[in-house]
Amino acid sequence: MSMLRVGFAAWFLLAMLQVVWHGLLRPPPSAMLVPAAIVLAILPLALPLLARSAARRLWWAAAVSLLYFSHGVMQAWAASGLVRALGWMELVLAVAVVGMAGGQGRAIQRKEHGGSQSDGPTLHRRVR
């Protein structure tokens, strides 16, 4: 399975986790607020769908996932029980999205430069 597919799968699972978490397992006190909570939890994850290419969609999903990473760290650290477990799941899925986007970007970079690039950053000299 390619990094792009794994990244998209993690992105989708992160969105579904938000629906389950805020809609079923830990809904707001008022039943009327459940749709609003779900929309607010999922809307940032839906914004990368506006990007033109699949690689750019995954890159933007990774950027947005950093917000969910921060939330997951906070919940995994401060909460207990089910909320802590959900926080860890959110954290792991966000790391997967970011990692797969980075790996995909690295693969594109290697492809564009002929595959002979070193693992570290390179400095290009100016040709006169």
MOPAC internal coordinates of N, CA, C and O (Angstrom, degrees):
PM7 1SCF
backbone

  N    0.0000 0     0.00 0     0.00 0    0    0    0
  C    1.4463 1     0.00 0     0.00 0    1    0    0
  C    1.5310 1   108.65 1     0.00 0    2    1    0
  O    1.2310 1   120.38 1   -43.31 1    3    2    1
  N    1.3012 1   116.88 1   136.69 1    3    2    1
  C    1.4617 1   120.96 1  -176.54 1    5    3    2
  C    1.5301 1   111.11 1   -76.98 1    6    5    3
  O    1.2310 1   121.65 1   -18.87 1    7    6    5
  N    1.3257 1   114.45 1   161.13 1    7    6    5
  C    1.4637 1   119.80 1   178.09 1    9    7    6
  C    1.5222 1   111.00 1   -61.99 1   10    9    7
  O    1.2310 1   120.88 1   145.44 1   11   10    9
  N    1.3173 1   115.92 1   -34.56 1   11   10    9
  C    1.4587 1   120.40 1   179.39 1   13   11   10
  C    1.5303 1   110.62 1   -62.87 1   14   13   11
  O    1.2310 1   120.41 1   134.83 1   15   14   13
  N    1.3233 1   116.83 1   -45.17 1   15   14   13
  C    1.4674 1   120.45 1  -179.76 1   17   15   14
  C    1.5213 1   111.93 1   -67.01 1   18   17   15
  O    1.2310 1   120.41 1   138.36 1   19   18   17
  N    1.3253 1   116.83 1   -41.64 1   19   18   17
  C    1.4669 1   120.16 1   178.11 1   21   19   18
  C    1.5288 1   109.66 1   -64.20 1   22   21   19
  O    1.2310 1   120.44 1   138.53 1   23   22   21
  N    1.3233 1   116.76 1   -41.47 1   23   22   21
  C    1.4592 1   120.84 1   177.72 1   25   23   22
  C    1.5163 1   112.31 1   -61.66 1   26   25   23
  O    1.2310 1   120.62 1   136.01 1   27   26   25
  N    1.3409 1   116.42 1   -43.99 1   27   26   25
  C    1.4648 1   119.79 1   177.95 1   29   27   26
  C    1.5245 1   111.27 1   -65.83 1   30   29   27
  O    1.2310 1   120.34 1   141.96 1   31   30   29
  N    1.3245 1   116.96 1   -38.04 1   31   30   29
  C    1.4655 1   120.22 1   177.65 1   33   31   30
  C    1.5287 1   110.77 1   -63.88 1   34   33   31
  O    1.2310 1   120.12 1   136.20 1   35   34   33
  N    1.3241 1   117.37 1   -43.80 1   35   34   33
  C    1.4698 1   120.71 1   178.52 1   37   35   34
  C    1.5275 1   110.35 1   -64.63 1   38   37   35
  O    1.2310 1   120.24 1   141.20 1   39   38   37
  N    1.3208 1   117.14 1   -38.80 1   39   38   37
  C    1.4662 1   122.23 1   178.03 1   41   39   38
  C    1.5322 1   110.30 1   -62.13 1   42   41   39
  O    1.2310 1   120.93 1   133.97 1   43   42   41
  N    1.3316 1   115.82 1   -46.03 1   43   42   41
  C    1.4626 1   120.70 1   178.40 1   45   43   42
  C    1.5275 1   110.76 1   -63.06 1   46   45   43
  O    1.2310 1   120.15 1   135.49 1   47   46   45
  N    1.3357 1   117.32 1   -44.51 1   47   46   45
  C    1.4616 1   120.43 1   179.23 1   49   47   46
  C    1.5198 1   112.09 1   -64.32 1   50   49   47
  O    1.2310 1   120.42 1   145.04 1   51   50   49
  N    1.3216 1   116.80 1   -34.96 1   51   50   49
  C    1.4621 1   120.39 1   176.28 1   53   51   50
  C    1.5382 1   110.19 1   -63.74 1   54   53   51
  O    1.2310 1   120.38 1   139.17 1   55   54   53
  N    1.3180 1   116.87 1   -40.83 1   55   54   53
  C    1.4700 1   120.64 1   177.07 1   57   55   54
  C    1.5282 1   110.86 1   -66.01 1   58   57   55
  O    1.2310 1   120.25 1   137.39 1   59   58   57
  N    1.3209 1   117.13 1   -42.61 1   59   58   57
  C    1.4621 1   120.19 1   179.63 1   61   59   58
  C    1.5272 1   111.34 1   -66.71 1   62   61   59
  O    1.2310 1   120.45 1   145.49 1   63   62   61
  N    1.3269 1   116.75 1   -34.51 1   63   62   61
  C    1.4596 1   120.40 1   176.21 1   65   63   62
  C    1.5240 1   110.58 1   -60.41 1   66   65   63
  O    1.2310 1   120.61 1   141.55 1   67   66   65
  N    1.3331 1   116.44 1   -38.45 1   67   66   65
  C    1.4634 1   119.88 1   179.14 1   69   67   66
  C    1.5302 1   110.68 1   -64.20 1   70   69   67
  O    1.2310 1   120.32 1   138.91 1   71   70   69
  N    1.3309 1   117.00 1   -41.09 1   71   70   69
  C    1.4700 1   121.09 1   179.15 1   73   71   70
  C    1.5257 1   110.07 1   -63.73 1   74   73   71
  O    1.2310 1   120.58 1   132.22 1   75   74   73
  N    1.3293 1   116.49 1   -47.78 1   75   74   73
  C    1.4626 1   120.53 1  -178.66 1   77   75   74
  C    1.5293 1   110.32 1   -64.98 1   78   77   75
  O    1.2310 1   120.99 1   134.47 1   79   78   77
  N    1.3234 1   115.71 1   -45.53 1   79   78   77
  C    1.4650 1   120.68 1  -176.80 1   81   79   78
  C    1.5280 1   111.72 1   -63.37 1   82   81   79
  O    1.2310 1   120.63 1   125.32 1   83   82   81
  N    1.3299 1   116.39 1   -54.68 1   83   82   81
  C    1.4635 1   120.63 1  -173.50 1   85   83   82
  C    1.5249 1   113.69 1   -86.87 1   86   85   83
  O    1.2310 1   120.20 1   164.49 1   87   86   85
  N    1.3221 1   117.22 1   -15.51 1   87   86   85
  C    1.4535 1   119.83 1  -179.32 1   89   87   86
  C    1.5106 1   114.77 1  -101.65 1   90   89   87
  O    1.2310 1   120.50 1   146.39 1   91   90   89
  N    1.3503 1   116.65 1   -33.61 1   91   90   89
  C    1.4599 1   119.04 1  -174.57 1   93   91   90
  C    1.5317 1   113.69 1  -115.91 1   94   93   91
  O    1.2310 1   120.71 1   129.48 1   95   94   93
  N    1.3154 1   116.25 1   -50.52 1   95   94   93
  C    1.4605 1   119.15 1  -172.15 1   97   95   94
  C    1.5213 1   113.92 1   -81.42 1   98   97   95
  O    1.2310 1   119.82 1   138.86 1   99   98   97
  N    1.3007 1   117.96 1   -41.14 1   99   98   97
  C    1.4671 1   122.35 1  -178.33 1  101   99   98
  C    1.5244 1   110.07 1  -133.02 1  102  101   99
  O    1.2310 1   119.70 1  -117.41 1  103  102  101
  N    1.3387 1   118.18 1    62.59 1  103  102  101
  C    1.4685 1   119.33 1  -177.35 1  105  103  102
  C    1.5254 1   111.40 1   -70.27 1  106  105  103
  O    1.2310 1   120.83 1   -19.43 1  107  106  105
  N    1.3318 1   116.01 1   160.57 1  107  106  105
  C    1.4647 1   119.66 1   175.22 1  109  107  106
  C    1.5327 1   110.43 1   -62.83 1  110  109  107
  O    1.2310 1   120.03 1   -17.37 1  111  110  109
  N    1.3356 1   117.55 1   162.63 1  111  110  109
  C    1.4653 1   120.38 1  -177.54 1  113  111  110
  C    1.5311 1   114.19 1   -59.45 1  114  113  111
  O    1.2310 1   119.91 1   146.36 1  115  114  113
  N    1.3097 1   117.78 1   -33.64 1  115  114  113
  C    1.4634 1   121.09 1   179.98 1  117  115  114
  C    1.5265 1   109.10 1  -100.72 1  118  117  115
  O    1.2310 1   120.70 1   -47.66 1  119  118  117
  N    1.3138 1   116.27 1   132.34 1  119  118  117
  C    1.4679 1   120.67 1  -179.93 1  121  119  118
  C    1.5262 1   111.54 1   -63.18 1  122  121  119
  O    1.2310 1   120.32 1   154.84 1  123  122  121
  N    1.3242 1   117.00 1   -25.16 1  123  122  121
  C    1.4620 1   120.09 1   179.59 1  125  123  122
  C    1.5280 1   111.52 1   -70.70 1  126  125  123
  O    1.2310 1   119.87 1   159.64 1  127  126  125
  N    1.3257 1   117.86 1   -20.36 1  127  126  125
  C    1.4587 1   121.08 1  -178.69 1  129  127  126
  C    1.5292 1   113.32 1   -87.72 1  130  129  127
  O    1.2310 1   119.81 1   171.03 1  131  130  129
  N    1.3199 1   117.97 1    -8.97 1  131  130  129
  C    1.4696 1   120.68 1  -178.11 1  133  131  130
  C    1.5226 1   111.55 1   -58.68 1  134  133  131
  O    1.2310 1   118.42 1   129.47 1  135  134  133
  N    1.3436 1   120.62 1   -50.53 1  135  134  133
  C    1.4742 1   119.19 1   178.51 1  137  135  134
  C    1.5284 1   112.44 1   -59.28 1  138  137  135
  O    1.2310 1   120.28 1   140.66 1  139  138  137
  N    1.3226 1   117.08 1   -39.34 1  139  138  137
  C    1.4681 1   119.97 1   179.10 1  141  139  138
  C    1.5194 1   111.00 1   -65.18 1  142  141  139
  O    1.2310 1   120.35 1   139.29 1  143  142  141
  N    1.3199 1   116.93 1   -40.71 1  143  142  141
  C    1.4728 1   120.27 1   179.16 1  145  143  142
  C    1.5172 1   110.94 1   -64.16 1  146  145  143
  O    1.2310 1   120.55 1   139.02 1  147  146  145
  N    1.3185 1   116.56 1   -40.98 1  147  146  145
  C    1.4709 1   119.91 1   179.55 1  149  147  146
  C    1.5205 1   110.62 1   -66.31 1  150  149  147
  O    1.2310 1   120.26 1   135.00 1  151  150  149
  N    1.3220 1   117.10 1   -45.00 1  151  150  149
  C    1.4731 1   120.67 1   179.73 1  153  151  150
  C    1.5285 1   110.22 1   -61.51 1  154  153  151
  O    1.2310 1   120.08 1   134.13 1  155  154  153
  N    1.3198 1   117.45 1   -45.87 1  155  154  153
  C    1.4630 1   120.21 1  -179.86 1  157  155  154
  C    1.5209 1   112.43 1   -65.83 1  158  157  155
  O    1.2310 1   119.95 1   148.95 1  159  158  157
  N    1.3253 1   117.70 1   -31.05 1  159  158  157
  C    1.4637 1   120.64 1   179.01 1  161  159  158
  C    1.5238 1   111.67 1   -77.13 1  162  161  159
  O    1.2310 1   120.37 1   149.39 1  163  162  161
  N    1.3356 1   116.90 1   -30.61 1  163  162  161
  C    1.4690 1   120.35 1  -174.79 1  165  163  162
  C    1.5201 1   113.19 1   -96.84 1  166  165  163
  O    1.2310 1   119.65 1   152.47 1  167  166  165
  N    1.3162 1   118.26 1   -27.53 1  167  166  165
  C    1.4617 1   121.16 1  -175.36 1  169  167  166
  C    1.5259 1   113.70 1   -52.19 1  170  169  167
  O    1.2310 1   118.68 1   131.93 1  171  170  169
  N    1.3341 1   120.11 1   -48.07 1  171  170  169
  C    1.4708 1   117.84 1   178.42 1  173  171  170
  C    1.5311 1   112.89 1   -61.18 1  174  173  171
  O    1.2310 1   120.08 1   147.25 1  175  174  173
  N    1.3234 1   117.45 1   -32.75 1  175  174  173
  C    1.4628 1   119.92 1   178.98 1  177  175  174
  C    1.5227 1   112.17 1   -73.37 1  178  177  175
  O    1.2310 1   119.99 1   160.15 1  179  178  177
  N    1.3250 1   117.63 1   -19.85 1  179  178  177
  C    1.4661 1   120.72 1   179.85 1  181  179  178
  C    1.5252 1   112.15 1   -86.20 1  182  181  179
  O    1.2310 1   119.58 1   158.63 1  183  182  181
  N    1.3190 1   118.40 1   -21.37 1  183  182  181
  C    1.4668 1   121.36 1  -177.21 1  185  183  182
  C    1.5352 1   113.76 1   -57.80 1  186  185  183
  O    1.2310 1   118.39 1   141.74 1  187  186  185
  N    1.3384 1   120.67 1   -38.26 1  187  186  185
  C    1.4644 1   119.09 1   179.23 1  189  187  186
  C    1.5307 1   114.08 1   -62.32 1  190  189  187
  O    1.2310 1   119.50 1   165.52 1  191  190  189
  N    1.3206 1   118.55 1   -14.48 1  191  190  189
  C    1.4632 1   120.32 1   177.47 1  193  191  190
  C    1.5299 1   112.00 1   -64.01 1  194  193  191
  O    1.2310 1   120.32 1   164.37 1  195  194  193
  N    1.3251 1   117.00 1   -15.63 1  195  194  193
  C    1.4682 1   121.20 1   179.51 1  197  195  194
  C    1.5258 1   112.61 1   -78.28 1  198  197  195
  O    1.2310 1   119.92 1   167.13 1  199  198  197
  N    1.3172 1   117.76 1   -12.87 1  199  198  197
  C    1.4698 1   121.08 1  -178.91 1  201  199  198
  C    1.5266 1   110.11 1   -69.02 1  202  201  199
  O    1.2310 1   121.03 1   -25.70 1  203  202  201
  N    1.3203 1   115.63 1   154.30 1  203  202  201
  C    1.4691 1   120.79 1  -174.23 1  205  203  202
  C    1.5177 1   114.11 1   -75.87 1  206  205  203
  O    1.2310 1   120.01 1   134.03 1  207  206  205
  N    1.3258 1   117.59 1   -45.97 1  207  206  205
  C    1.4636 1   119.70 1  -174.70 1  209  207  206
  C    1.5245 1   110.45 1  -108.81 1  210  209  207
  O    1.2310 1   121.07 1   -18.32 1  211  210  209
  N    1.3161 1   115.57 1   161.68 1  211  210  209
  C    1.4617 1   120.93 1  -179.49 1  213  211  210
  C    1.5274 1   110.97 1   -63.63 1  214  213  211
  O    1.2310 1   120.01 1   139.01 1  215  214  213
  N    1.3140 1   117.58 1   -40.99 1  215  214  213
  C    1.4606 1   120.48 1  -179.69 1  217  215  214
  C    1.5263 1   111.04 1   -64.36 1  218  217  215
  O    1.2310 1   120.70 1   139.48 1  219  218  217
  N    1.3272 1   116.26 1   -40.52 1  219  218  217
  C    1.4718 1   119.11 1   177.97 1  221  219  218
  C    1.5217 1   111.14 1   -68.87 1  222  221  219
  O    1.2310 1   119.92 1   143.76 1  223  222  221
  N    1.3247 1   117.76 1   -36.24 1  223  222  221
  C    1.4655 1   120.37 1   176.10 1  225  223  222
  C    1.5156 1   110.41 1   -59.50 1  226  225  223
  O    1.2310 1   120.85 1   135.44 1  227  226  225
  N    1.3295 1   115.99 1   -44.56 1  227  226  225
  C    1.4568 1   119.50 1  -179.69 1  229  227  226
  C    1.5247 1   110.72 1   -67.43 1  230  229  227
  O    1.2310 1   120.02 1   142.97 1  231  230  229
  N    1.3326 1   117.57 1   -37.03 1  231  230  229
  C    1.4622 1   120.09 1   178.22 1  233  231  230
  C    1.5257 1   110.23 1   -62.50 1  234  233  231
  O    1.2310 1   120.14 1   133.83 1  235  234  233
  N    1.3294 1   117.34 1   -46.17 1  235  234  233
  C    1.4559 1   120.57 1   178.92 1  237  235  234
  C    1.5232 1   111.32 1   -66.85 1  238  237  235
  O    1.2310 1   120.43 1   143.59 1  239  238  237
  N    1.3239 1   116.78 1   -36.41 1  239  238  237
  C    1.4693 1   119.55 1   176.22 1  241  239  238
  C    1.5242 1   110.28 1   -62.25 1  242  241  239
  O    1.2310 1   120.33 1   142.49 1  243  242  241
  N    1.3242 1   116.97 1   -37.51 1  243  242  241
  C    1.4651 1   120.55 1   177.42 1  245  243  242
  C    1.5224 1   110.75 1   -66.06 1  246  245  243
  O    1.2310 1   120.37 1   139.01 1  247  246  245
  N    1.3178 1   116.91 1   -40.99 1  247  246  245
  C    1.4651 1   119.98 1   178.71 1  249  247  246
  C    1.5302 1   110.63 1   -62.58 1  250  249  247
  O    1.2310 1   120.54 1   136.57 1  251  250  249
  N    1.3237 1   116.56 1   -43.43 1  251  250  249
  C    1.4694 1   120.64 1   178.55 1  253  251  250
  C    1.5329 1   110.51 1   -68.92 1  254  253  251
  O    1.2310 1   120.25 1   145.27 1  255  254  253
  N    1.3198 1   117.13 1   -34.73 1  255  254  253
  C    1.4615 1   121.28 1  -178.75 1  257  255  254
  C    1.5195 1   112.46 1   -62.76 1  258  257  255
  O    1.2310 1   120.03 1   158.38 1  259  258  257
  N    1.3107 1   117.55 1   -21.62 1  259  258  257
  C    1.4618 1   119.68 1   177.69 1  261  259  258
  C    1.5312 1   111.15 1   -63.88 1  262  261  259
  O    1.2310 1   120.25 1   149.11 1  263  262  261
  N    1.3272 1   117.13 1   -30.89 1  263  262  261
  C    1.4703 1   120.26 1   173.94 1  265  263  262
  C    1.5280 1   110.53 1   -63.95 1  266  265  263
  O    1.2310 1   121.01 1   136.94 1  267  266  265
  N    1.3244 1   115.67 1   -43.06 1  267  266  265
  C    1.4591 1   120.19 1  -179.86 1  269  267  266
  C    1.5279 1   110.88 1   -71.77 1  270  269  267
  O    1.2310 1   120.42 1   149.08 1  271  270  269
  N    1.3246 1   116.81 1   -30.92 1  271  270  269
  C    1.4604 1   120.71 1   174.11 1  273  271  270
  C    1.5276 1   109.59 1   -60.39 1  274  273  271
  O    1.2310 1   120.60 1   132.66 1  275  274  273
  N    1.3318 1   116.46 1   -47.34 1  275  274  273
  C    1.4608 1   120.90 1   179.73 1  277  275  274
  C    1.5252 1   111.11 1   -61.34 1  278  277  275
  O    1.2310 1   120.63 1   137.64 1  279  278  277
  N    1.3147 1   116.41 1   -42.36 1  279  278  277
  C    1.4627 1   120.48 1   178.59 1  281  279  278
  C    1.5271 1   110.13 1   -64.96 1  282  281  279
  O    1.2310 1   120.31 1   137.97 1  283  282  281
  N    1.3266 1   117.02 1   -42.03 1  283  282  281
  C    1.4619 1   120.53 1   179.03 1  285  283  282
  C    1.5174 1   112.43 1   -62.89 1  286  285  283
  O    1.2310 1   120.21 1   138.81 1  287  286  285
  N    1.3315 1   117.21 1   -41.19 1  287  286  285
  C    1.4640 1   120.87 1   177.37 1  289  287  286
  C    1.5264 1   109.79 1   -61.64 1  290  289  287
  O    1.2310 1   120.83 1   135.21 1  291  290  289
  N    1.3176 1   116.02 1   -44.79 1  291  290  289
  C    1.4626 1   120.07 1  -179.28 1  293  291  290
  C    1.5313 1   111.08 1   -61.52 1  294  293  291
  O    1.2310 1   120.38 1   135.18 1  295  294  293
  N    1.3270 1   116.89 1   -44.82 1  295  294  293
  C    1.4617 1   120.22 1  -179.18 1  297  295  294
  C    1.5281 1   111.76 1   -69.93 1  298  297  295
  O    1.2310 1   120.31 1   139.94 1  299  298  297
  N    1.3286 1   117.01 1   -40.06 1  299  298  297
  C    1.4640 1   120.33 1   179.70 1  301  299  298
  C    1.5244 1   110.97 1   -66.11 1  302  301  299
  O    1.2310 1   120.38 1   149.21 1  303  302  301
  N    1.3168 1   116.89 1   -30.79 1  303  302  301
  C    1.4586 1   121.30 1  -178.07 1  305  303  302
  C    1.5322 1   112.20 1   -83.99 1  306  305  303
  O    1.2310 1   120.03 1   136.63 1  307  306  305
  N    1.3233 1   117.54 1   -43.37 1  307  306  305
  C    1.4611 1   120.97 1  -168.90 1  309  307  306
  C    1.5251 1   114.48 1   -97.82 1  310  309  307
  O    1.2310 1   119.65 1   153.68 1  311  310  309
  N    1.3040 1   118.27 1   -26.32 1  311  310  309
  C    1.4599 1   120.56 1  -174.12 1  313  311  310
  C    1.5299 1   110.90 1   -92.59 1  314  313  311
  O    1.2310 1   121.41 1    -0.67 1  315  314  313
  N    1.3138 1   114.91 1   179.33 1  315  314  313
  C    1.4567 1   120.14 1   176.70 1  317  315  314
  C    1.5251 1   108.96 1  -138.99 1  318  317  315
  O    1.2310 1   121.00 1   -14.02 1  319  318  317
  N    1.2990 1   115.69 1   165.98 1  319  318  317
  C    1.4603 1   121.71 1   175.90 1  321  319  318
  C    1.5142 1   113.66 1    65.78 1  322  321  319
  O    1.2310 1   121.34 1    46.55 1  323  322  321
  N    1.3362 1   115.04 1  -133.45 1  323  322  321
  C    1.4642 1   121.65 1  -175.95 1  325  323  322
  C    1.5212 1   112.19 1   -62.40 1  326  325  323
  O    1.2310 1   120.04 1   139.54 1  327  326  325
  N    1.3109 1   117.53 1   -40.46 1  327  326  325
  C    1.4620 1   120.72 1  -178.56 1  329  327  326
  C    1.5263 1   110.41 1   -63.77 1  330  329  327
  O    1.2310 1   119.72 1   141.60 1  331  330  329
  N    1.3225 1   118.13 1   -38.40 1  331  330  329
  C    1.4630 1   121.23 1   176.78 1  333  331  330
  C    1.5283 1   110.40 1   -62.59 1  334  333  331
  O    1.2310 1   120.30 1   135.90 1  335  334  333
  N    1.3248 1   117.04 1   -44.10 1  335  334  333
  C    1.4705 1   120.63 1   178.78 1  337  335  334
  C    1.5289 1   111.01 1   -62.85 1  338  337  335
  O    1.2310 1   120.54 1   137.50 1  339  338  337
  N    1.3319 1   116.57 1   -42.50 1  339  338  337
  C    1.4663 1   120.32 1   177.87 1  341  339  338
  C    1.5283 1   110.76 1   -64.49 1  342  341  339
  O    1.2310 1   120.39 1   142.15 1  343  342  341
  N    1.3271 1   116.86 1   -37.85 1  343  342  341
  C    1.4642 1   120.82 1   176.67 1  345  343  342
  C    1.5186 1   111.76 1   -61.60 1  346  345  343
  O    1.2310 1   120.84 1   137.14 1  347  346  345
  N    1.3358 1   116.00 1   -42.86 1  347  346  345
  C    1.4689 1   119.28 1   177.91 1  349  347  346
  C    1.5287 1   111.05 1   -64.43 1  350  349  347
  O    1.2310 1   120.22 1   140.03 1  351  350  349
  N    1.3270 1   117.19 1   -39.97 1  351  350  349
  C    1.4613 1   119.91 1   177.95 1  353  351  350
  C    1.5203 1   110.70 1   -62.88 1  354  353  351
  O    1.2310 1   120.27 1   137.13 1  355  354  353
  N    1.3183 1   117.08 1   -42.87 1  355  354  353
  C    1.4569 1   121.82 1   178.56 1  357  355  354
  C    1.5229 1   110.65 1   -62.36 1  358  357  355
  O    1.2310 1   121.01 1   136.39 1  359  358  357
  N    1.3047 1   115.68 1   -43.61 1  359  358  357
  C    1.4688 1   121.63 1   179.84 1  361  359  358
  C    1.5312 1   110.71 1   -61.06 1  362  361  359
  O    1.2310 1   120.28 1   131.46 1  363  362  361
  N    1.3248 1   117.08 1   -48.54 1  363  362  361
  C    1.4739 1   121.19 1  -177.93 1  365  363  362
  C    1.5272 1   111.23 1   -64.61 1  366  365  363
  O    1.2310 1   120.18 1   137.47 1  367  366  365
  N    1.3215 1   117.27 1   -42.53 1  367  366  365
  C    1.4716 1   119.84 1   179.42 1  369  367  366
  C    1.5240 1   111.40 1   -65.76 1  370  369  367
  O    1.2310 1   120.10 1   140.74 1  371  370  369
  N    1.3239 1   117.42 1   -39.26 1  371  370  369
  C    1.4678 1   120.13 1   177.93 1  373  371  370
  C    1.5184 1   110.75 1   -64.64 1  374  373  371
  O    1.2310 1   120.00 1   139.00 1  375  374  373
  N    1.3283 1   117.61 1   -41.00 1  375  374  373
  C    1.4709 1   120.83 1   177.22 1  377  375  374
  C    1.5269 1   110.04 1   -63.78 1  378  377  375
  O    1.2310 1   120.25 1   141.68 1  379  378  377
  N    1.3234 1   117.13 1   -38.32 1  379  378  377
  C    1.4700 1   120.01 1   178.58 1  381  379  378
  C    1.5279 1   111.03 1   -63.57 1  382  381  379
  O    1.2310 1   119.96 1   137.41 1  383  382  381
  N    1.3190 1   117.69 1   -42.59 1  383  382  381
  C    1.4735 1   120.49 1   179.07 1  385  383  382
  C    1.5224 1   109.79 1   -62.88 1  386  385  383
  O    1.2310 1   120.15 1   132.92 1  387  386  385
  N    1.3235 1   117.31 1   -47.08 1  387  386  385
  C    1.4656 1   121.04 1  -178.86 1  389  387  386
  C    1.5284 1   110.38 1   -64.54 1  390  389  387
  O    1.2310 1   120.23 1   136.58 1  391  390  389
  N    1.3166 1   117.16 1   -43.42 1  391  390  389
  C    1.4663 1   120.81 1  -179.85 1  393  391  390
  C    1.5169 1   112.94 1   -63.68 1  394  393  391
  O    1.2310 1   120.55 1   137.76 1  395  394  393
  N    1.3196 1   116.56 1   -42.24 1  395  394  393
  C    1.4629 1   119.91 1  -179.88 1  397  395  394
  C    1.5246 1   111.51 1   -70.10 1  398  397  395
  O    1.2310 1   120.17 1   144.50 1  399  398  397
  N    1.3294 1   117.28 1   -35.50 1  399  398  397
  C    1.4658 1   119.81 1   176.42 1  401  399  398
  C    1.5245 1   110.11 1   -65.72 1  402  401  399
  O    1.2310 1   120.34 1   138.57 1  403  402  401
  N    1.3296 1   116.96 1   -41.43 1  403  402  401
  C    1.4621 1   120.41 1   177.16 1  405  403  402
  C    1.5165 1   111.83 1   -64.23 1  406  405  403
  O    1.2310 1   120.75 1   137.91 1  407  406  405
  N    1.3264 1   116.18 1   -42.09 1  407  406  405
  C    1.4638 1   119.88 1   177.94 1  409  407  406
  C    1.5152 1   112.28 1   -65.35 1  410  409  407
  O    1.2310 1   120.72 1   141.03 1  411  410  409
  N    1.3272 1   116.22 1   -38.97 1  411  410  409
  C    1.4672 1   120.11 1   177.80 1  413  411  410
  C    1.5215 1   110.76 1   -65.80 1  414  413  411
  O    1.2310 1   120.51 1   137.84 1  415  414  413
  N    1.3190 1   116.63 1   -42.16 1  415  414  413
  C    1.4693 1   119.92 1   177.43 1  417  415  414
  C    1.5159 1   111.61 1   -62.62 1  418  417  415
  O    1.2310 1   121.02 1   140.75 1  419  418  417
  N    1.3185 1   115.65 1   -39.25 1  419  418  417
  C    1.4764 1   120.61 1   178.18 1  421  419  418
  C    1.5311 1   110.62 1   -65.14 1  422  421  419
  O    1.2310 1   120.51 1   139.62 1  423  422  421
  N    1.3311 1   116.63 1   -40.38 1  423  422  421
  C    1.4706 1   120.19 1   178.87 1  425  423  422
  C    1.5325 1   111.04 1   -65.19 1  426  425  423
  O    1.2310 1   120.49 1   140.25 1  427  426  425
  N    1.3126 1   116.67 1   -39.75 1  427  426  425
  C    1.4701 1   120.16 1   177.57 1  429  427  426
  C    1.5177 1   110.18 1   -65.02 1  430  429  427
  O    1.2310 1   120.46 1   138.51 1  431  430  429
  N    1.3248 1   116.73 1   -41.49 1  431  430  429
  C    1.4599 1   120.88 1   179.45 1  433  431  430
  C    1.5304 1   110.71 1   -62.57 1  434  433  431
  O    1.2310 1   120.14 1   136.36 1  435  434  433
  N    1.3052 1   117.34 1   -43.64 1  435  434  433
  C    1.4785 1   120.53 1   178.35 1  437  435  434
  C    1.5310 1   111.18 1   -63.54 1  438  437  435
  O    1.2310 1   120.88 1   139.87 1  439  438  437
  N    1.3255 1   115.93 1   -40.13 1  439  438  437
  C    1.4607 1   120.13 1  -179.56 1  441  439  438
  C    1.5265 1   110.91 1   -64.28 1  442  441  439
  O    1.2310 1   120.82 1   138.79 1  443  442  441
  N    1.3432 1   116.03 1   -41.21 1  443  442  441
  C    1.4572 1   120.15 1  -179.45 1  445  443  442
  C    1.5235 1   112.56 1   -69.53 1  446  445  443
  O    1.2310 1   119.95 1   151.98 1  447  446  445
  N    1.3107 1   117.70 1   -28.02 1  447  446  445
  C    1.4661 1   121.24 1  -177.41 1  449  447  446
  C    1.5238 1   113.01 1  -104.68 1  450  449  447
  O    1.2310 1   120.01 1  -160.10 1  451  450  449
  N    1.2918 1   117.58 1    19.90 1  451  450  449
  C    1.4502 1   121.31 1   172.93 1  453  451  450
  C    1.5124 1   115.89 1    80.30 1  454  453  451
  O    1.2310 1   119.28 1  -171.50 1  455  454  453
  N    1.3118 1   118.97 1     8.50 1  455  454  453
  C    1.4520 1   121.57 1   174.74 1  457  455  454
  C    1.5074 1   115.49 1    75.49 1  458  457  455
  O    1.2310 1   119.17 1  -175.44 1  459  458  457
  N    1.3241 1   119.18 1     4.56 1  459  458  457
  C    1.4602 1   120.59 1  -177.59 1  461  459  458
  C    1.5161 1   112.16 1  -103.95 1  462  461  459
  O    1.2310 1   120.26 1  -161.24 1  463  462  461
  N    1.2971 1   117.12 1    18.76 1  463  462  461
  C    1.4532 1   120.72 1  -177.22 1  465  463  462
  C    1.5285 1   110.02 1   -82.15 1  466  465  463
  O    1.2310 1   120.86 1   -33.84 1  467  466  465
  N    1.3245 1   115.96 1   146.16 1  467  466  465
  C    1.4578 1   120.20 1   178.44 1  469  467  466
  C    1.5182 1   109.90 1   -74.23 1  470  469  467
  O    1.2310 1   120.73 1    -9.68 1  471  470  469
  N    1.3206 1   116.20 1   170.32 1  471  470  469
  C    1.4573 1   120.51 1  -179.14 1  473  471  470
  C    1.5161 1   113.08 1   -72.78 1  474  473  471
  O    1.2310 1   119.73 1   152.87 1  475  474  473
  N    1.3073 1   118.13 1   -27.13 1  475  474  473
  C    1.4637 1   121.17 1  -177.79 1  477  475  474
  C    1.5051 1   112.03 1   -91.50 1  478  477  475
  O    1.2310 1   120.61 1    -5.37 1  479  478  477
  N    1.3241 1   116.44 1   174.63 1  479  478  477
  C    1.4679 1   119.45 1   177.88 1  481  479  478
  C    1.5209 1   110.75 1   -68.01 1  482  481  479
  O    1.2310 1   121.14 1   -30.08 1  483  482  481
  N    1.3056 1   115.43 1   149.92 1  483  482  481
  C    1.4549 1   119.56 1  -178.58 1  485  483  482
  C    1.5124 1   109.58 1  -117.45 1  486  485  483
  O    1.2310 1   121.27 1   -30.52 1  487  486  485
  N    1.3198 1   115.18 1   149.48 1  487  486  485
  C    1.4537 1   120.92 1   173.71 1  489  487  486
  C    1.5232 1   108.27 1  -107.48 1  490  489  487
  O    1.2310 1   121.15 1   -49.83 1  491  490  489
  N    1.2943 1   115.41 1   130.17 1  491  490  489
  C    1.4570 1   119.84 1  -178.92 1  493  491  490
  C    1.5210 1   109.15 1   -96.69 1  494  493  491
  O    1.2310 1   120.94 1   -46.18 1  495  494  493
  N    1.3195 1   115.81 1   133.82 1  495  494  493
  C    1.4546 1   120.33 1   177.27 1  497  495  494
  C    1.5135 1   109.43 1   -87.08 1  498  497  495
  O    1.2310 1   122.16 1   -31.88 1  499  498  497
  N    1.2953 1   113.47 1   148.12 1  499  498  497
  C    1.4448 1   119.64 1   177.99 1  501  499  498
  C    1.5228 1   108.48 1   -79.00 1  502  501  499
  O    1.2310 1   120.44 1   -49.58 1  503  502  501
  N    1.3113 1   116.77 1   130.42 1  503  502  501
  C    1.4719 1   121.80 1   178.07 1  505  503  502
  C    1.5080 1   107.38 1   -91.79 1  506  505  503
  O    1.2310 1   120.97 1   -51.48 1  507  506  505
  N    1.3646 1   115.74 1   128.52 1  507  506  505
  C    1.4594 1   119.81 1  -179.80 1  509  507  506
  C    1.4948 1   111.43 1  -103.09 1  510  509  507
  O    1.2310 1   120.10 1   180.00 1  511  510  509

